Amino acid sequence: MEFFFDWPLSVSLPAFLFVAVFLSLLIYLTAYKVVRNLLKRRHERTGRVLFRTTASLLALMLSLTFANQRVNYFKIKDSLESEASHLVDISVDLQLFGTPRANELQEKVKHYIRSILHDKYKTEDENPFFTPSVSIFIMLYNNITDLEATTPKQKQLKQNLLADIDAVSDFMQVRGYRSRPEPLNLIYIATFGFIVSSILFSVYRPDKISISFLSLYNAFVAIVLYFIIMMNNPMIGPLKIENEPFKILIQIANMN
């Protein structure tokens, strides 16, 4: 499955649909060839009822899962925007701090944002806490903690800085944890549902209409399953959430 994450949407989606539809038709035609001489009228009635029930349950399960994954997908996108907004707060507070040390830390914030844009987690064995961005963040965290505040204004700004830098650390795990392929047990259930529904559909005689209807249904189910899998891995693949908020921050910083 992981090779689908390396292909663009225009290639991976048609390939996924082709494999799903082809396998379902192969199972259907094979099952029909096995049972066609054994089918009685009562078998046909039972098979049709079971097919409708199985197909409906499979579509309902995938639809509900799709809705849930879509919510989680946009939650992760929102978390990146929240992290970027806290970095803006940190940069502004450092500017208001008004000391040479604070100005140096402003540059480190920019350096940290640039490092985020270059972070990549290629294998599950790579530790997400041993990346350049994390190393820079730890140094930045320590430097802000050690920042000396002498005036009441600076003391208030330092409290704000500590709150913001702590909030940024809460969002770091999102990019690390969700940046590698995550197994989805739903695919096993969906595969079993594909097989069962294709076998039960064998009570219908194969002709152009029957094959077209089965292909359309399985294509619909495959599309929903494809987007569920891709949204379950939001930091990689063709539906990857880009680090757009951080790119905008860098562009703004370069303009100033």
Helices and strands as residue ranges (DSSP letters): H 3-6, H 9-35, H 41-97, H 100-117, H 132-145, H 152-177, H 186-200, G 201-203, H 208-231, H 244-255
